[in-house]
Amino acid sequence: MSEPASLSPSLASRAPSASIHTSPLLPHAQDTQTLHRFALLTTWFPSGVPPGTRILELGCGQGDTTAALAHFVGPTGHITALDPAPLDYGAPMTLGEAQSLLSKGVYGDRITWVRAEVIDWLDALGEEAELFDAVVLAHSIWYMAGRGVLGQIFEALRGKTRRVCVAEWALRASLPAQLPHVFAALARGALEAQRVGSEENIQSPLAPVVIKGLAEASGWRVGRESVITPVEGMQDGKWEVGTVRAEVFAGDAERDVSDGRVREVVLSLRTAMMGALGAMGDEEIRSMDVWVADFV
């Protein structure tokens, strides 16, 4: 695995053309999200995306990665973007609002939106379906209900695609300012493991070694893997730290975690996050490193 690499500033000029929206509340957040997605794509496809490429994206959400993919595949390519979440989920724009905006934009005819459970939809394709050139899971694995779900997805993808491209938080900090995000993610994951019916962003913070093991157990082989440091300005770390720092998090832990020892682990992870914050201001918090890999 290579050492962390910062995202290339040369991508910045290309980000606005594939941004899904500009929020008056977060005027620069979308550009950094798009820039990050461009960095993922150039890592997966260092020689570019061939014309006519067909990509299936699993866990597309509001379409941050979808827009970048549609930009890269060009007018002859196509993206099938699937997510099981209801269209009224998400903020500052819901899935429905963001997807509708993209459909009306310059890339609208390159995208097909699908709302369905992943395994059910893949199984319904049948053995005669044309292979996708690639399947992308970009920051969608941690939303899943556990390693069992991801293992089933890797199994279901056999015979459906030539390669699987994965990007997920690495649980790794190459900079001190990233440590609070790491602890926040672990604290959130520990709490959500004790709750039923939660819609939090982090359900199962699976480490890269676990994801790789599940893929290999289903017959996939790692092609390339690397770790990148997200561009400064990525808001994810700040958002997650904010939700764990809030007093409501401690209250949820006290109420929802019945096992006293597990509760102390959850609260201790929150304490560790607060310690990592120290005197750091909110503007200094950085999102943790990202693991980027492809499987063939």
N, C-alpha and C positions, 0 to 999 in steps of 0.2 A: 504494500500500500504506500502510495507516495505521500510526501509531506504536505501539510495544508498550503493551498495557494490562494492568494487574494483574487477576486474577480477582476477581470480586465476592464479598465476605464474605457477602452475603445468601444465597448459594447453600449456605453451610455447613450450615444447618439441614436441608437436603434431602438431603445426601449419605448419611447412614446408611441411609436406606430403600432405597437402590440399591447398597449395598456388598455385594460377593460374599462376603466373609469377614472375620474379624478374626484376625490371626495373633498368638499370644502372643509371638513374636519381634519382630514389627513392629506393635505395637498401633495406631499412628496412620497407618501407611503407606496402608492401604486407604481411609481417609476422604479423604486428600489426593488419591489416584488418582481416586476417585469425584467429588470436587469438581472436579478438572481435566476429567473427561469431561463433567460438566454444563456447564462453561464452553464446551467445544467445541460442544455441542449448541445452546446459546443463541446462539452465533455463527453456526452454520449455519441455525438456525431462530429468528430473532429474534422472530417473531410466534407462536411455538409450533408444535407438530406437530399437524396436523389429525387428528381421530379416524379410525381405520381405515387409517392410513398403513402401507404395507408397505415394509420396509427390508431390503436385503441388506447384510450386513457381511462384508467380506473381510479375513481375518487376525484373527479374533476372539480368539485366544489363550484365556486363562482366563476371559474374559468381562467385563472391566472396563467396556468401552464397551457391551457387549451389555446389561448390567444397566441402565445409564443410558438406553439407547435404549428398552428395554422399559418403563421408568418413564415416559418421555416419550410413547410412542405410545398409552398407555392400554389399557383392556381390549379395545377393538375393533381395535387395531393388531397387527402381527406382525413379528417379527425372524427372518430366516433368517441364522444365524451360521455362517460357513464358515472352516475352517482346515485346511491339509494336514498339520500336525504330528501326530505320534503322541500318543495320550492320556496316555502316561506322561512327556511332556515338560513341563518347567517347574518353578519353585520360587517361594515355599515351598509352593505347592499345584500339583499337576500339572493339565494341561488337563482330564483326565477327572474329577478330584476337584472342581475348581471348577465345571465345567459341570454335574456331577451335583448339586452343592449348589444351584445356581441353578434347575435343573429341579424341585427339590423345594420351592422357595420360592414366594413370592407371584406371581412373574412367570413361573413355569414354563410355563404354557399359552400364553404369548406368544412363546415362543422355539422354533425348530427348529434343532438342531445338525447340521452337515454336515461330515464329514471327507472331503475330496477335493482334488485339484489344481484350482486356480482355473480355468484355461483349459479343461480337460477338462469341468468341471462346467458352465461357461457355454455351451460349444459344445453340450452335450447338452440344454440347455433348448429349443433349436429356435426357429423364427421365430414359432410360434403361442403361445408362453408369454406370460402376462400381464406387462405392464411393472411393474417395481418403481418405487415413488415416489421412492426414492433409494437409492444405493449408497454405503456408508461405508468408507473406509480410514483408520483412526485408529491412527497409530504402527505401521503394519504394513509400510510400503514398504521400510524399511531392512533388513527380514528377507529381502528378495528377492535373487536372484542377480545382479541388474544391471539396467541401464536397458532392455535388450531385453525382459525379462520384464514390466516395467511397461508398456512400449509395447504388448505383446500384450494385456495386460489392458484397457487403454483401448480398443483396437480391438474386443475381444470384448464390451465393454459397450455398444457401439452397438446400438440397437434393443432393449436389455434394461432401460433405465431412463431417467427424465427428467432426472436430475441425479446428479452424482458429488461427494461431500463428502470432502475430504482434510484430514488433519492430520498433520504430520510435523515433526520437529525442524528448526529454521530455520538451523542452523549460524551462529547470531548470538547475541551476548551484549550485552544492554543494561545488565548489571551486571558489575563485575569478578569477582564470585564465581561467575559462570557460565562464565568463560573456561576453567577446567580441564575442564569437561564437553565443550566444543567440541573442544579438543585431544585429549581421550581418545577421542572418537568418530572423529576423523580418523585417529588412530593405530591404533585397532582396525580400522577399515575398510581401511587400508593393509595391515595384517597379513593380514586374512582374504582379501584379494584374491589372496594368494600361497598359500593353503591350500585343500585339497580335503576336502569332507565335514565341515566345521566346523558346529557348532550354536550358535555365538555369536549374541547378540542383533543385532549389527550386521554385516551382510554387504555392503551397498552404501549408504553414506551420501550419497544423492542430494540435491543442493541444490534448493531450491524452484524456481529458474529452470529446472533440468533437468526436474523433474516437470511444470512448466507447459508446457514445450516439447513433451514427449512427449504430453501431453493434446491440445494444439493440433494436433499433427501427425496425430492420429487424429480430428480434426473437432470436438473439444470446445472450448467458449469459456469463458473465466473469467467467472464472474458477480461474485463478491465475493472479496476476499482481505484478510487482516489478519495481524498478528503479536501474540501474547499472551505475557506473561511468566507462567510457571507459579507457582502458589501456593507460598509458602515451606513446606517440608516434603516436597515431591516428592523421592523417593529416587533417581530414575533417574540423575541426575548423579553422586551419591555412589557408586552401584553401579558405574557405568562407570569412573569415576576409580579406584576401588579395584582393579578387574581389571587396568587398565593399569599402575598403580603397582606391583603385585605383581611380584616377581622372575621368576615363571613366564612373564610376558609377554615380558620381555627374552630369556629362554631360548628361548621359542617362536620369536621373531624370528631368533635366531642359528641355530636348527635348521631352520626351515621356509622362510626366504627365501634362495634360492641366489644371487640377484644382489646383489652387495655394495653397489652404489649404492642399490638399492631398500631394502636392509636398513638403510642409514644414514638414509634418509628416515623409515622406521618408527621407529627409535630416536630420531631427532631430534625427531619429533613427541611422543614420550614425554617427552623432555627438556624440550620447550617446556611440556608439561602440568605437569611438576614445578616449572618456573619460575613458572608462573601460580599454582600452589598457594602457593609462598613460605612464609610463616609462618602461612598460613590453617589453621585447625583444620577437622577433618572436618565439624563441625556447621555451618560457614559455607558449604560448597559448595552452590551452587544449580544446578538444572537449567536448561539453556539455553532460549532463547525457542522458541516453537512457531509455525509457519506454518499458518494455517487458511484454506482456500479451497473454493469450490464451482465446479463446471463444469456447463454446460448445453449 
